[in-house]
Amino acid sequence: MSSGDDAFGLAGKVVLVTGASRGIGRAIAEEVADAGAEAVVVAARGADTLEVVGKEILARGCPVECVPVDVTQEESVDALVARAVDRFGRVDTLVNNVGGASFKLPLHEIQTDGWRKTLDLNLTSTFLMSRAVVRSWRAAPEWPDAAGRAIVVVGSSAGFHGRPALSPYVASKHALVGLTRTLARELAPSGARANLVAPHLVETELTRNQQRPEFKQESLTRIPLGRWGEAEEVARAVRFLASDAASYITGACLMVDGGHES
């Protein structure tokens, strides 16, 4: 195990990040590359945007593989993990970052299809990705020794607080807490860990374009630190949980929310 400052690095680790083409996912991919990862696999829907991220990671001196994926589809997920293992020999760290809310409606107006799509994007994707990576660990000759390997789930503070007009999003993010804690229990005998980070409102290109100025101003009244978070701040929390500095932390939910008050 690493000691001192090295414990916060990711030297020797192959890291797979989903939803890595922009925002928090891109910040995570760049952060783990800067942390000395042996290689980074970046995955998202759009091949063109992934290539931009891939070039940035290569410029940091880190090998990278860019893989378009639909994380809601079993075949696509399994192919992604197989490609990562074929290229780099293994996946040491999985960051389940994909997620979002495509609509805001009160419960009585939500169509069943919209409900299911939101749960597939936020919850089923994490199940499929985690299952594929854990299966790759179990197939490795060193199993059941998986010490140093980790799964980090990017959830949301919404998973701990109800939000009007976002019931499928909130339900899926709340479910991620239970999924992560259960996965942590299942993996513990092998030494592998599973943890969750829960951001609140984060400054990204998407949120800057979508949020009204009055909403942002009102939201600040419930954030003791008085500002929205930065994608890089979430990325640093993910890096910590993926590193050996967090070797005795599993099943935890790390709030990255500025002290948000519901």
Protein Blocks (a to p, Z undefined) as FASTA:
>chain_A
ZZhjllmpcehiacddehklgcjllmmmmmmmmnopabdcdddfblmlmmmmmmmmmmno
pacddddddfkbmklmmmmmmmmmmmnopafbdcdfbgcdfbdcdfklpcfklmmmmmmm
mmmmmmmmmmmmmmmmmmpmklccfghiacdddddfklmpccehilmmmmmmmmmmmmmm
mmmmmmmmnopacddddddddddfklmmmpcfklmmmmmmmgmnopacdfklmmmmmmmm
mpmklmmgghiacddehopaZZ
